[in-house]
Amino acid sequence: MKIASIIAEYNPFHNGHAYQIQKIKNEYSDYIVVIMSGNFVQRGEPAIMNKFERAKIAVNNGASLVLELPLIYSTSNAEIFAHGGINILNSMGIVHRLYFGCEDNSIILKNLLKKIKENLNDFKIKKFLDEGNSFIKSRELAMDFLSQEEKEILKKPNNILALEYIKSLEKLNSRIKPCSIERKNVNHNDDFSIGKFASASYIRSLCYNKEDVSNFIPHYELKPENNLENYFEIFKYKIISEEINFKNYFDYEVGLENRILENLDSKNFEELIEKVHSKRHSKSRIKRLMLEILLDIKKDEIKKSFEEPYTRVLACDERGIEIFKKSKNKNKIYSFKSFYDKSNGTIKKMLEKEILASNIYNIKNGKINRDFTTEVYKK
C-alpha cells in the first residue's frame, strides 16, 4: 500500500484542491491522508465552514482519511503549522509521500534551504529587528547572500510553507518524501479567477459578499458559518476582565499589549487591527495573537505538544479505515468521547482546547459540544 499525504486548511475546499487530489491518484496512489485544520485557521480567523463539514467534503472529493490538525498548530505561524502536521504524519510510520502546492519545485526549494542553513546569521536578524523591522522583513534583510531571484522565491506564500515542510522532514529525519505540485492558473492570494480556478481567499471574499462561487468549487453548497467579527466583544471582555500575561503567547512582541489596550475603543476587529499593525507587526501576526489570547493558546503548551502527537479522525472512506488501522501512532482517536474520557496530561489539555475552540466557533448558532456529539463521517 502506497500512502500519500497532504496538509491543508480547505478553507474552503475548491477546484484546485480537487485537482491536487486527482493528480496524486493518477500519478501515485488512491490512498491519501489529509491533515486538516479545525475550526480556526492560520490567518488568525475562524474557518468559513466547520471542520466536520469540510472534512466530509474532502472525503467526498477523493481524500481517504481526514485527520484534524490540532488547534495549537492550525492557528500558529508557518513553522509551527508545518511541524505540527509533519510530526503527526511521521508518527504514523506508514506515510510515503507528502504532496504540497508551491510556486517553484521542491529541488529548487531544497537547494535554497541548504544555502540558507549554511549562511544565515542570527545576529544580523537581531540587528534589523532592533531597527524596527518585522521578523519576516529582518530575516529577508539578513539574507544578503541570496540573489534577488532567490529572495523573490522566498516571498511566495506557498513556497514559504513548502520550505517549512522540507525543514520539518529533515529535522525529524523522516522517510516521507516531499513532492511538489506546481500551482497553476492562480496563486495563493490572487483576487481574481481563471476559468474554474480561484484562490481560497478570493472565494471567501466573494462568498461573504453573497456572490456566486459555484463555478470554483466541486458540487456542494458553500454557506459562510462564521467570521472573526463574531468574537470582538468576547475578546474585549477578556482583555478588560483578565490579567493577561502577553509574554505567554508566541506572536507577542514587546509593546503590542499597549497598542491593543490603547485602541480597544475600536468599533470592530478590522479597525483594531488597522490601528495596531505597523511596519514591525504584520496584520496576520496581530490576528494570530488575538486568537491565541481568545482561545488561551500559550507557547509552553505548543512546545510540550510535539512529544505526543495524536491522530483524530474527522472523516474517512474504506481506504481511510485501512490506513488508520495500519498507523503506528499510539494515540488513535476515532470515538472522541471514549478517548477523551481516558486521556490525561498534555493530550487531555490539547483535547480540551479543541472542545473550547469548537464551542466558541459555534457560540452564535448554539451547537455546543459538537466534538462529543458529531460522529466521524464515513463514505
N, C-alpha and C positions, 0 to 999 in steps of 0.2 A: 504494500500500500504506500503510494507516494502522497505525501501530505504537504499542501501549500498553505500559506497564511497571509493575512492582511491585517494591518492595524488601521482602524478608521473611526470616523465620527458618524458618517452617514447623516449629516445634518443639513438637508435631508438626503436620502438615497436618490440618486439621479442617474441619467443615462450613461454618464461617464463611469460611474461605479459598476453599472451592469456590463458595460464594455470591458472593464478590467477583469471582472469575474469570468466572463465568457472567453476572454483571451487566455486566461490561466487554464481553463478547461480544455481549450483547443490545443494549447501548447504543452501542457504538463499533466494535470490531474483533475479529476472530478471531486477530490477530497479537499475542501477548502475551509480552514478555520479562520474566523474573523474575531479579532479582539476589538470590541466596540465601546466607545464612551457611553456612559449612562445618561442621566438626565441633565447634567451640566457639562459644558464643553470648554475647550482650551481658550476660547476667546473671552472667557470670564462671563459667560451668559448661559441661561437655560437653553436646552435644545428646543428646536421648533416643534418637535413631537416627542412623546415619552419614549423611553428606552425599549419597552416591550413591543410597542408598535413598530419602531424602526428595526428591531431585530427580526420580527416576523416578516417585514417587507424584504429584508436582506435574504432570508432563507427562501422566500417565495421567488426570489430572483437569482438563485443559484448557489448561495453560501450553504455549506453543510452544517456548520456549527458556529453559533454566535455566542462568545463569552464576553462578560462585562469587563471593561477596563475600569478598575476601581476609581471612585471619585477623586481620591487624593492624587491620582496621576492625570486623570482626564482634564482637570482644571489647572494643571501646572504648566510651566514653561516647556519648550520643545525637548530639552534634555531629559526632564523627569517623565514627561509624557511618553517619550520613546523608550526609555529604560524600563518603565513600568510594564509596557506592552511586551517588550523583548524578554524581560525576566519571566513573565508568565509563559510565553511560548517555549522558552528554553527549559523551564521546569517540567514541561510535558514530556520531553525526551524523545518525541517521535516526529517532530515537525522538521521537514527537509528544506523548505524554501520560504523566504519572506519576500512578498511582492509589494512594491510601492511605486506610486507615480512620482515622476520628477522631470525637471526641465532638461537635465543632462544625464547621460548614462552612468551606471554605477562604477565603471572603471575610472572615468574622469574624476568622480567624487572620491573614490578610494585614494587615488594619487594625490589629490588635493588635501585630503585629510592627513596623509603621511607628511606632506610638506609642512602643514600647519603644526603638527605634533613636534616636528624637528626644529621649528624656528620661532614659535610663538613665545613671547616673553611676558610673564605676568606683571613685571614691574612697569612695562610700557602701558599695559591696560590700566593699572592704577593711576599712572600719570595723567592719562586722558580722562579718567573718571574724576580725578581731583580738579580738572579744568571745567567740570560741569556737564560732561557728555553722558549720555545713557550708556549702559553696559554694552549694548549692541554696537553703538557708534564707537565706543572706546576700543572694543575688540577689532572693529574694522580698521580704525586708525593705526592700531598696533601691528597690523598685518602688512607693513610696508614692504615686506619681502615678496608679496604677491603681485602679479601683473594686474593691470586694470581689468583684463578679461576674466582672470581668476576671481577678482573681487566681485565682479558682476554675477558670476556663478553663485557666489555665496549669498547674494541678496534675494535670490529667487526662493519664494516660500516653500515650495515642495523640496527643493534641494536642501534647505536648512534642516527639514525633518529627516530627509533621507540620510544626511550626514550623521545625524544623531542615532539613527537606526544602526548604521555601519559601526559607529563608535561603540554602541552598547553590545553589539555582537562580538566585537573584538575584545571588549572589556571582560565579557563573560566566557571568552574562549569558546564561543558557541559553534556548533557544527551546522547551524542553519545558514544557508547560502542566501545572500542578498541579491535580489533580482529586480532591476528597474524596468518600469514600463514608461516610456516617454509620453508625456502629456501631449495630446493633440487638440487642435481646434481652439480651446480656451484655457487660460491659466487660472490659478487659484482664486485671485481676487478680481478677475475681469468683470466689468459691469455691462457686458453685452453678451449676446448669444450668437452661435454659428450653427445653423441648421437645428438639429435636435439636441445640441450640447450647450450647456451653460454652467457656470460655476455655482457652487452651493450658496455662496454669499449673494450672488445675483438672484438666484431662485428665491432665497429668503426675502430679499428686499421686494421682489415682485409680489410674493405671497402676502407679506404684511400690508402691502398696498392694495390687496384684494384683486390683483391681476391674474390672468390665467397662466398657469405654469405647466399644464398637462403635456405640452409638447416636449418638455425637458425631463420628465420623469416616467418610469415604467407605469404600468396600469394600476394605479392606486390613487386615492383622493388625499391630497395634502391640505390639511386644515391646521393652521398655526394654533398650538395649545398654549403658548407661553411667550413671554419676553421679559427682559431684565427689569423694565419699569414696574412690574408687578411687585417688586421687592424693595422699592425705595423707602417706603415708610418703615418697613421692618429693619432695614439697615440703619436708618436714622435713630430708631428706638434703641437698637443695640449699641450704637456709638454713644448715645446720650446716657443710657442707663447702666452700662458696664464699664469697669476699669480695664480697658483693653491694653495689653502689652503688645504693641505693634511689632516689636522685635521678634515675636514668636512666629511671624509669618514670612514665608520665602520671598515674596515680592515686595517686602517693605524695604525702603531706603530712608536714611535719616532725613527728617524734615517733612516726609509725606503726611504724617499724622496732623501736623499743623495746617497744612494746605487743605486737608479734608475737613478738619474742625472749623476752619475759618470760612468754609463755603457750604456748610450744612443748610444754609437758608436757600440753597438752590431749589428750583421747583421740581426737578426730576434728576435721574441719574445722568442723562445726556448733558444737562447743564453743569452738573457737579464735575463730571469727568472732563468737560471742556475747560473748566476753571482750574482744575488740579493738574492736568497734564502739562508737561514742559519739555524743553529740549532734552532733559535728562530722563524724564519719566514718560514713557510711551502710554498711549491710551489703553492698549492691551494689558500692559503691566498693571495699571491702576485698576482696571476692571477685575483682573485676577485677584489682586489684593483685596478688593471689596468683597469678592465672592469667598475668599479664604476667611475673612472676618465673619461674613454672614453664616457660613457653614462651619466655622471654627476648625479650619484645616491648618494645623500647626506643623512647622517644618520638622520638629523632632519625630512626629508620628510618621511623616513621609520617609525619613531615614530608616526607621525601625522596620517599616513595612516590607522592604525588599528581602528581608530574611525569610519571610513565609508567604510566598505567592499562592494564591488560590485560583481555582477555575470555576467560575459561576456561569451556568448555562442560562441563557435568555431564550434561545430558540434553536431548533435543530431539525434535521431530517434523518433518515435511516443511516446515511453515511456518517452524519454527525454523531449519532449514538455509538457507532463503531469506533470513531476517533476518541470519543470521551472514555469509552471502556478501556482502550489501549493506553491512554495517557498515564504517565508515571507520576504526575503531580499527586501528592498525598492529600491535598485539601480540595476534594471534588465536591462541588455544590450543585445538586440537581433539585432537591427539595430545600428551599431556602430555610423554612421554619425548622425542620429537623436538624439541619446543620447548625443553624444559629443557636438553638437550644443547648447544644452540647459543646459549643465553641468557647474559647477563653483567650485571654491575653491580647496580643496585637491583632489577631484576626477578628476577635469579637469587637474590638474597638473600630476596626475598618468597616465591619458589617453594620455597626450602629450608625456610622457616618452615612452609609448607603440608605438606611431607614430614614434618618433625618433629612437627607437630601431629597428623597422621594416625597416625603411628606411636605417639605417646603415647596417643592416643584408643584405639587397638587393642591396647595393650600387654597387656591381660588375655586377649584372645582369640587373640593371636599372628598376626593378619593384617597383617604388616608390609609396608611399601612399596606400599600399595594405590593410591597416586597413579600408580604406574607400571604396575600390573597390571590395574586396573579400566578397562574400555572405556567410552566415552560411551554411555549408554542412548539408543537411537533407537527411537521408537514407529513 
